[in-house]
Each structure stands twice: as C-alpha cells, then as structure tokens.
C-alpha cells in the first residue's frame, strides 16, 4: 500500500515507493529510499511538496498502540537517561522519537542504542 504524504508530514524512516523528481526533470531520490533528515531538508530546498511512501503516513507518527502506559513510561525514562540533554537539539529529539517508536514495536533490550 502506498500513500501520498505532504512533505511537512514526512519523517525519517519512511520509505519512498516512487521516485522524487525536481522541476528540471532530475531524479532527486529513487523509489525504495528510506528517508533521512538530510533527505527531507534537500527535498524542502528543491521545493518538493509531497512524496509517495509505503504504508499509511499517519501510522509512522503514531505511538505504538500495543505498549502499555507503564511500559511506555519506563521506556521513555530509559531513553531520557541515554539521551540526556541531547534531546534539546531538534535533530536528536527526532532520533529520540524514532527510537521510542521503534523500540515500542519490538521486544528485547535496547541493543540498537549505545
């Protein structure tokens, strides 16, 4: 399933299902690219208004539904200890949000974080 997503709602980790072209006919990103913060900045600079992504764009922004409130609070606390004051930086805040989302959909230790 693919969905057209306004660029302002696109987030790192979303996968493109169609190429993104600029107005001069140059391919900026290929289908299958997993978006990063750098990609999003570049697309904004080129004036791209929307992208086509895999899945439902709203699903990427929603917190994991299967995690209990207590579990989410515990995970948030653990990530806050790991990130410390770094979350004041907008880029690190986005990484924190993605880590919280990804960890909330998986079981096991936080082995993907230092």
C-alpha positions in Angstrom: 0.0 0.0 0.0 1.3 3.5 -0.9 0.1 6.9 0.2 0.8 10.4 -0.9 2.2 12.3 2.0 2.7 16.1 2.2 6.4 16.8 2.8 5.7 18.5 6.1 4.3 15.2 7.4 7.1 13.1 6.0 9.5 11.8 8.6 12.9 10.0 8.8 12.4 6.2 8.4 9.6 6.4 5.8 10.2 4.5 2.6 9.6 6.1 -0.8 7.5 4.0 -3.3 8.0 6.4 -6.2 11.0 8.4 -7.4 11.1 12.1 -6.5 11.8 14.5 -9.4 12.6 18.2 -9.4 11.1 20.7 -11.9 14.1 20.4 -14.2 13.5 16.6 -14.6 16.3 15.4 -12.4 15.6 12.4 -10.1 16.3 13.5 -6.6 15.6 10.2 -4.8 14.9 6.7 -6.1 12.0 4.5 -5.1 12.9 2.4 -2.1 14.9 5.1 -0.4 14.4 5.3 3.3 14.1 9.0 4.2 16.5 10.6 6.5 16.6 14.1 8.0 19.1 15.1 5.3 16.8 13.9 2.5 13.9 15.9 3.9 16.0 19.1 4.1 17.1 18.6 0.5 13.5 18.0 -0.7 12.4 21.1 1.0 15.2 23.1 -0.6 14.1 21.8 -4.0 10.5 22.9 -3.3 9.1 19.3 -3.3 5.5 19.4 -1.9 4.7 15.7 -1.4 6.2 12.2 -1.6 4.7 8.8 -2.1 5.5 6.5 0.8 5.0 2.9 1.7 2.0 2.3 4.1 -0.1 4.9 5.8 1.6 8.2 6.6 -0.3 8.5 9.9 1.0 5.2 11.1 4.5 6.4 11.2 3.7 9.3 13.6 1.5 7.4 16.0 3.0 6.0 19.2 3.0 2.2 19.4 -0.5 1.1 20.4 0.5 -2.3 21.8 2.7 -0.9 24.6 1.1 -0.3 27.9 1.2 3.1 29.5 3.5 1.8 32.2 5.8 0.2 29.6 5.9 3.4 27.6 6.7 5.5 30.7 9.5 3.1 31.6 10.9 3.1 28.0 10.7 6.9 27.9 12.6 7.2 31.1 15.3 4.8 29.9 15.7 6.7 26.6 15.8 10.0 28.5 18.7 8.7 30.6 20.5 7.6 27.5 19.9 10.8 25.5 20.2 13.3 28.5 20.2 16.9 27.5 20.8 16.0 23.8 17.1 15.9 23.2 17.1 19.7 23.4 18.6 19.6 19.9 15.8 19.2 17.3 17.7 16.6 15.4 18.3 14.5 18.5 14.7 15.0 19.5 13.6 13.4 16.2 16.0 10.5 16.8 14.6 10.1 20.3 11.1 10.0 18.9 12.0 7.4 16.3 13.9 5.3 18.9 10.8 5.4 21.1 8.6 4.3 18.3 10.8 1.6 17.0 11.6 0.2 20.5 7.9 0.3 21.3 7.1 -2.1 18.5 9.9 -4.6 19.3 10.7 -6.8 22.3 14.1 -7.3 23.9 16.8 -4.9 25.2 17.7 -1.6 23.7 20.6 -3.2 21.9 20.4 -0.8 18.9 21.3 2.2 21.2 24.7 2.7 22.8 
